[in-house]
Amino acid sequence: MKARYLTFFSYIGSPFRSSEKIWLKEGKNHTDFESIQGRLELALLGLRSLVYPSVILSSRTDGGVHALNASAHFDLEKFGTKIYEPHHITYALNKHFYRTDTPIYVKNCYRVSDTFHARFKALSRTYLYRLAVLKKGVVLPEFTSIAQYIPIEEWKRCHFMRAYDFDIEKFKEGANYFIGVHDFTTFKRFDKLKQYKHNRREIKCIDVRPACAQATSYTAKRDSIWEYWDVEFRGRAFVHNQIRRMMGTLNCVAIGKLPPEEIKVMLQVPSKHSWHNHIQNCPPHGLYLCDVEYNPQDLIYEATDNNTIEGSDKIETVVTNADGQRYIERGTDRAPISSKAYGFVVDNKPDNVPVLVVAHFFIGSQDCAVTDVLTTHHITNVLSVGVDAGLKNVRHKFVQCLDLPETDIRPTLADCLPFIRAAIGRKENVLVHCNAGVSRTAAVAIAYLMHYHAMAFEDAHALVKNKRPAIQPNAGFTKQLKTMKPGELI
C-alpha cells in the first residue's frame, strides 16, 4: 500500500553542495551524495520501498546554509495493505545518519494526504541570519586577521565582519523598505533560463534583535570583542539568493557605503542593472532556515484520503485504451462499449469557476467560456483547445486538438503557448479551456510553466494540480511532456 509522509528535519549545510539534487535529463531517480535531498533519498532506500522514495523539499537552500526545522514529503509503498509507521521511519533515518556521520537529524514524521505537497502547501517560511560586528571602540591591529578572535565553536555558523562604526539603526531603517510586496529581481541571482519568471514576493516582517555567541562556557568566560545580532526574515517564499543579497545591502547601509533610501530605488526599478557592484553578497554559513509553517488541518490524515475506497468494486469506470477502444470496468470485470455509446461520463453539473495558475493565467472547462464568467474575472483573451467556444467580444483563438494518447502535442503547443505569452505580456487575463478542463487544458498549462518558467514536469504538474485538483492529462500527453526539456518545448 502506498502512503505519503511529511518529515521535519535539521541539518548543518557546510558539507553539502546544496539542498537540492542536480537535475538529470535521464530522470530524478538517482542518488546525489552532495545534496540534502540525495542523502535523504539514500537513507530512505534502506526501507526497501516498492517505489523510489523521491524527496520533495519545501525550501531549496544553497550550499553552506543550515536548517533548524526544514520539511519535505515523500511516498513509500509496501506489499499488501500495510504501510510504514512514521515513528519507524524517523528511527531508521536517524540511525542511518548517525552511522554514516551525516549532519542531518530527523525530528518528526507524519502521514499526510496523498495530495499534500510540502512546497506548495507551506503558508510561510522563517529564515535567520546571524551577524557579528566589532564592538564600538574596538580597533584591531592593521595586519591582524579576525580569525584569531573568532570562537572556534562559531566556525561556519555566523558571519563575522571587520567593520568599524557599524550603525545598527541605519541597518533597521534600511530593513523597513523591504517589508511588504515588492519585485525582488534586483536581489535575485541572475539565471538566464529563469529570467522571465516573476519575482514578486511578500516579506511579512524583519526582526533585528541582539543575540549572543553560541559558545562553550570556557570560551564565554573570556571578554569578547564581538557584538552579535540576529536578523529574522518571514515570508511565504523567497527568490534565489534574496536574503543573502538583502543582508549584503543592509551591511553597506550600516557602514555608510549606501544611503537607506537607495534600497527603495532598487525595489522600484527591479533589474539586475540596479544592483550595485560594490555590495558583497553575504556568505551562506550565517543563514538558517528556522521554520516552515503549514495549516494544522493539512497535517491531519483522514482515512477518506486513501486511494482505496470501500465498495469501489461496485463503481463503474469508463476506460479508453491507446487504440481508441472503450470499456466499462466494474471491479475486475471489463465489458466493451458499443461505438454508439458515450466514451465519457456525462456530467451536467456546472464547472464555471476558472482558477488562476499564475498571474493573468486562468484555466477551466468550457463552462467558463461564457460572457458572464469572463466579465466577472476581467478575462479578455480566450484560448479554446479542441472545443470552439465561438466567442466574439474577446480576443479568441481556437486550436484543434484531440484528447487521445496518440495525439502529437507539439504542434498544439506551438500554437497555444505564444498566444498565452502575448496576453500575459500585455498584462491581460487569459483563459485556457477545453471540454472538461481536465486533460488538454492541463497539458497546455503544464507546458507553459515548463517552457516560460523553466519548471520540471513534476513541479509544473504539482502546481497546476494544486490549483485545480481535477486535472489529469492523458497518458500520451504526460509521456510526451516528461520527455521535453524545460525552456525548450517550442
C-alpha positions in Angstrom: 0.0 0.0 0.0 1.3 3.4 -0.9 1.3 6.3 1.5 2.7 9.9 1.6 4.7 11.2 4.5 5.8 14.7 5.7 9.0 15.0 7.7 10.7 17.8 9.6 14.4 17.7 9.9 17.5 19.8 10.8 21.0 19.9 9.2 24.3 21.6 9.1 24.8 22.7 5.5 28.6 23.1 5.4 29.5 19.7 3.8 26.8 19.9 1.1 26.8 21.5 -2.3 23.1 22.5 -1.9 19.9 21.1 -0.5 18.6 20.1 -3.9 19.9 17.4 -6.2 21.4 18.1 -9.6 18.7 17.7 -12.2 19.5 15.0 -14.8 17.8 14.6 -18.1 17.6 10.8 -17.7 15.4 11.2 -14.6 15.3 12.1 -11.0 15.7 8.6 -9.6 19.4 8.9 -8.8 21.4 9.4 -5.6 23.3 12.6 -5.1 25.6 12.3 -2.1 26.5 16.1 -2.1 22.9 17.3 -1.5 20.5 17.1 1.4 17.8 15.7 -0.9 20.1 13.0 -2.2 21.2 12.0 1.3 17.5 11.7 2.5 16.7 9.5 -0.5 19.7 7.4 0.1 18.6 6.8 3.7 15.0 6.0 2.6 16.3 3.4 0.2 17.2 1.4 3.2 13.5 0.9 3.9 13.2 -1.0 0.6 10.0 0.7 -0.6 8.4 -0.7 -3.8 8.7 2.8 -5.3 11.7 5.1 -5.5 11.5 7.5 -2.5 11.7 10.8 -4.3 12.0 13.6 -1.7 10.3 16.9 -2.5 11.8 19.7 -0.4 9.7 22.6 0.9 12.6 25.0 0.6 15.7 25.0 -1.6 18.8 26.3 0.1 22.4 26.9 -1.2 25.4 25.0 -0.1 26.5 26.1 3.4 23.1 27.2 4.5 21.9 25.5 7.7 18.3 24.4 8.7 16.8 24.2 12.2 13.4 22.9 11.0 13.2 22.2 7.3 10.5 19.9 5.8 9.9 17.6 2.8 7.5 14.9 1.7 8.0 11.6 0.0 6.0 8.4 -0.9 6.6 4.9 0.3 4.9 1.7 -0.7 4.7 -1.7 1.0 3.3 -5.0 -0.1 -0.4 -5.6 0.9 -2.4 -3.2 2.9 0.2 -2.3 5.5 2.2 1.0 5.5 5.4 2.1 7.0 4.9 3.5 10.5 6.0 7.2 10.8 8.0 6.5 14.1 9.8 3.6 12.4 10.8 5.9 9.5 12.1 8.5 11.9 14.2 5.9 13.8 15.6 4.3 10.6 16.6 7.6 9.1 18.4 8.9 12.3 20.1 5.5 12.7 21.4 5.8 9.1 22.6 9.4 9.5 24.3 8.6 12.8 26.2 5.6 11.4 27.3 7.5 8.3 28.3 10.6 10.2 25.9 12.8 8.2 24.9 16.1 9.9 21.1 15.6 9.3 18.7 14.7 12.1 15.0 13.9 11.5 12.8 15.4 14.2 9.3 14.1 13.2 7.5 12.2 10.5 3.7 12.3 9.8 1.5 10.5 7.4 -0.4 13.1 5.3 -2.9 13.1 2.4 -1.8 11.7 -0.9 -2.4 15.2 -2.5 -0.3 17.0 0.1 2.7 19.0 -1.2 5.4 20.2 1.1 6.4 23.1 -1.0 3.0 24.5 -2.3 1.1 23.9 1.0 3.6 26.0 3.0 2.0 29.1 4.4 5.2 30.9 5.4 9.0 30.3 5.9 11.2 31.9 8.5 14.9 32.5 7.9 17.5 33.7 10.4 20.8 35.4 9.6 23.4 35.5 12.3 25.8 38.5 12.2 28.7 39.6 14.4 30.3 43.0 14.2 33.1 44.7 16.2 32.0 46.4 19.4 32.2 50.2 19.4 35.7 51.4 20.3 37.4 48.2 19.4 40.3 48.7 16.9 42.3 45.7 15.7 45.9 46.0 14.6 46.2 46.6 10.8 47.9 43.3 9.9 45.9 41.1 12.3 43.4 38.5 11.0 40.0 38.5 12.7 40.2 34.6 12.6 42.3 34.6 15.8 39.4 36.4 17.7 36.6 34.2 16.4 35.4 31.4 18.8 36.1 28.1 17.2 32.5 27.0 18.1 31.2 29.6 15.7 33.2 28.3 12.7 30.9 28.3 9.7 28.0 29.2 12.0 28.0 33.0 11.9 29.1 35.8 9.6 31.9 38.0 11.3 32.5 41.4 9.9 35.6 43.6 10.5 33.6 46.8 10.1 34.1 49.9 12.2 31.3 52.3 13.0 28.6 49.8 12.2 25.3 51.7 12.7 22.5 49.2 13.6 19.9 52.0 13.5 20.6 52.6 9.8 20.5 48.9 9.3 17.0 48.8 10.8 15.9 51.8 8.7 17.0 50.1 5.5 15.3 46.9 6.5 11.9 48.7 6.7 12.0 49.3 3.0 11.9 45.5 2.3 8.7 44.9 4.2 5.7 44.3 2.0 5.1 43.1 -1.5 7.9 44.0 -3.9 9.6 42.8 -7.1 12.9 41.4 -5.9 14.5 41.0 -9.3 17.4 43.3 -8.2 18.1 41.0 -5.3 18.0 37.7 -7.2 20.9 35.8 -8.6 20.5 36.2 -12.4 19.6 32.9 -14.2 19.2 33.1 -18.0 16.8 30.1 -18.0 14.5 31.7 -15.4 14.9 35.4 -16.4 11.2 35.6 -17.3 10.0 34.1 -14.1 8.1 36.6 -11.9 10.0 37.7 -8.8 7.2 39.4 -6.8 7.4 38.3 -3.1 6.0 39.4 0.2 8.1 39.9 3.3 5.8 39.9 6.2 8.3 41.1 8.8 12.1 41.6 9.5 13.1 41.4 13.1 16.6 42.7 14.1 17.5 41.8 17.7 20.6 41.5 19.9 22.0 37.9 20.2 24.9 36.1 21.9 27.7 33.7 20.9 26.9 30.0 20.6 30.0 29.0 22.5 31.0 26.8 25.4 31.2 28.1 29.0 35.0 28.1 28.7 35.0 30.5 25.8 32.2 32.6 27.3 34.4 33.5 30.3 36.7 35.4 28.0 36.0 39.0 27.1 34.5 39.1 23.6 35.2 41.9 21.1 32.1 40.9 19.1 28.5 42.2 19.1 26.1 39.6 17.9 22.8 40.3 16.0 20.0 38.0 14.8 18.1 39.2 11.7 14.9 37.2 11.2 13.0 37.2 7.8 9.5 35.9 7.5 7.6 35.4 4.2 5.8 32.9 2.1 8.6 32.5 -0.4 11.9 34.0 -1.4 13.8 34.2 -4.7 17.3 32.7 -5.2 19.9 34.4 -3.1 17.4 37.1 -1.9 18.2 37.1 1.8 22.0 37.0 1.4 21.8 39.9 -1.1 19.5 41.8 1.2 21.9 41.3 4.1 24.8 42.5 2.0 22.9 45.6 1.0 21.9 46.3 4.6 25.5 45.9 5.8 26.6 48.5 3.2 23.9 50.8 4.6 25.1 50.2 8.2 28.7 51.1 7.4 27.7 54.2 5.3 28.5 53.0 1.8 24.9 53.2 0.7 22.1 55.5 1.8 19.0 53.7 3.1 16.8 55.4 0.5 18.7 53.7 -2.3 17.0 50.4 -1.3 13.7 51.9 -2.3 15.1 52.7 -5.7 16.5 49.2 -6.1 13.0 47.8 -5.4 11.2 50.3 -7.7 13.5 49.6 -10.6 13.7 45.8 -10.5 16.6 44.8 -12.7 20.0 43.2 -12.5 21.4 46.5 -13.6 20.1 48.2 -10.4 22.4 46.1 -8.3 25.5 48.0 -7.0 28.7 46.0 -7.8 30.4 47.2 -4.6 27.8 45.3 -2.5 29.2 42.0 -1.2 26.8 39.1 -1.1 26.8 37.7 2.4 28.2 34.1 2.8 25.8 31.2 3.2 27.1 29.9 6.6 25.3 32.7 8.5 21.9 31.8 7.2 19.5 29.3 8.9 16.1 28.0 7.7 14.3 28.2 11.0 10.7 27.1 10.3 8.2 26.1 7.6 4.6 26.7 8.7 1.5 24.8 7.5 -2.2 24.9 8.2 -2.6 22.3 11.0 -5.6 20.9 9.2 -3.4 19.9 6.2 -1.3 17.8 8.5 -4.2 15.7 9.7 -4.5 12.4 7.8 -8.0 11.1 7.3 -8.9 7.6 6.1 -11.0 9.2 3.3 -7.8 10.5 1.8 -6.9 6.9 0.8 -7.0 5.9 -2.8 -8.8 2.7 -1.8 -12.5 3.3 -1.1 -14.7 0.7 0.4 -17.3 -0.6 -2.2 -15.1 0.6 -5.1 -15.7 -2.8 -6.7 -19.3 -1.7 -7.4 -18.2 1.6 -9.2 -18.4 1.7 -13.0 -15.5 3.4 -14.7 -15.1 4.2 -18.4 -11.6 3.3 -19.7 -10.1 4.3 -23.1 -7.2 2.2 -24.4 -4.4 3.6 -26.6 -6.1 2.1 -29.7 -9.3 4.0 -29.0 -11.4 1.0 -27.8 -13.5 1.9 -24.8 -14.6 -0.4 -22.0 -16.7 -0.2 -18.8 -14.7 -1.5 -15.7 -16.6 -2.8 -12.7 -14.2 -4.3 -10.2 -12.2 -6.9 -12.1 -14.8 -7.2 -14.9 -14.4 -5.4 -18.2 -17.1 -5.0 -20.9 -16.6 -3.3 -24.3 -18.7 -0.2 -25.2 -20.5 -0.1 -28.5 -19.4 2.6 -30.9 -22.7 4.4 -30.4 -22.2 4.8 -26.7 -20.6 7.8 -25.0 -16.9 7.3 -24.2 -17.1 9.5 -21.1 -19.2 10.0 -18.0 -21.9 12.7 -18.7 -21.7 15.4 -16.1 -24.4 18.1 -16.1 -23.1 20.0 -13.1 -21.8 23.5 -14.0 -18.0 24.0 -13.8 -17.9 27.7 -14.4 -15.2 29.0 -11.9 -11.8 29.5 -13.6 -8.8 29.1 -11.4 -5.7 31.3 -11.5 -2.5 29.3 -12.1 0.0 32.2 -12.3 -0.5 36.0 -12.8 -3.1 36.7 -15.5 -3.3 32.9 -16.5 -6.7 31.2 -15.8 -7.7 27.6 -16.7 -11.1 25.9 -16.6 -13.7 23.9 -18.5 -15.8 25.1 -21.4 -18.4 26.3 -18.9 -16.1 29.2 -18.1 -16.1 30.4 -21.7 -19.3 32.5 -21.3 -19.7 36.2 -21.2 -20.8 36.5 -17.6 -17.8 34.5 -16.3 -15.3 36.3 -18.5 -16.6 39.7 -17.4 -16.5 38.7 -13.7 -12.9 37.7 -13.9 -11.9 40.5 -16.3 -10.8 38.0 -18.9 -10.2 39.5 -22.4 -8.3 36.6 -24.1 -9.6 33.1 -24.5 -7.8 30.0 -25.9 -10.1 27.2 -26.8 -8.3 23.8 -27.1 -10.3 21.2 -29.1 -13.6 22.9 -28.4 -14.5 26.1 -30.3 -16.4 28.4 -27.9 -17.2 30.8 -30.8 -16.7 34.0 -28.8 -16.9 37.4 -30.5 -16.3 40.1 -27.8 -12.9 38.9 -26.7 -9.6 38.1 -28.4 -10.3 34.4 -29.2 -8.2 31.6 -30.6 -9.3 28.1 -31.4 -6.7 25.3 -31.7 -7.7 21.8 -32.9 -6.5 19.0 -30.6 -7.9 15.5 -30.0 -7.8 14.2 -26.4 -6.2 10.9 -27.4 -2.9 9.4 -26.1 -1.5 9.1 -29.7 -2.0 12.9 -30.5 1.2 14.7 -31.1 1.1 17.6 -28.7 4.0 19.7 -30.0 2.1 21.4 -32.9 -0.7 22.3 -30.4 1.8 23.8 -28.0 3.4 25.8 -30.8 0.0 27.4 -31.5 -1.1 27.8 -27.9 1.9 29.0 -25.9 2.8 32.2 -27.9 -0.9 33.3 -27.6 -0.8 32.9 -23.8 2.5 34.6 -23.5 1.4 37.5 -25.6 -1.7 38.1 -23.5 0.3 37.9 -20.2 2.9 40.3 -21.8 0.1 42.8 -22.3 -0.9 42.2 -18.6 -4.3 41.0 -19.8 -6.1 38.0 -18.3 -6.3 34.9 -20.5 -8.4 31.8 -20.1 -7.4 28.4 -21.5 -10.1 25.8 -21.7 -11.1 22.5 -23.4 -14.2 20.4 -22.8 -13.9 19.4 -19.2 -10.7 21.3 -18.3 -9.0 18.1 -17.3 -6.6 16.8 -19.9 -5.9 19.2 -22.8 -6.1 22.3 -20.7 -3.8 20.8 -18.1 -1.3 19.7 -20.7 -1.1 23.3 -22.1 -0.9 24.8 -18.6 1.9 22.5 -17.6 3.7 23.1 -20.9 3.5 26.9 -20.3 5.1 26.6 -16.9 7.8 24.2 -18.3 8.7 26.5 -21.2 8.4 30.0 -19.8 9.1 29.3 -16.1 11.7 26.6 -16.8 10.0 24.2 -14.3 10.5 20.5 -14.3 7.4 18.4 -15.3 6.8 17.2 -11.8 6.9 20.7 -10.3 4.7 22.1 -13.0 2.2 19.3 -12.7 2.1 19.6 -8.9 1.4 23.4 -9.2 -1.4 23.0 -11.6 -2.8 20.1 -9.7 -2.8 22.2 -6.5 -4.7 24.9 -8.3 -7.2 22.6 -10.0 -7.3 19.1 -8.4 -9.5 17.7 -11.2 -6.7 17.9 -13.9 -5.4 14.6 -15.4 -3.6 14.8 -18.7 -4.0 11.6 -20.6 -1.1 9.1 -20.6 0.1 10.1 -24.0 0.3 13.8 -23.2 2.0 13.0 -19.9 4.6 10.8 -21.6 5.4 13.5 -24.2 5.7 16.3 -21.6 8.1 14.2 -19.5 10.5 13.9 -22.4 10.6 17.6 -23.1 13.3 19.8 -21.7 12.2 22.8 -19.6 12.6 26.0 -21.5 12.8 24.3 -24.9 9.2 23.0 -25.7 8.7 25.0 -28.8 
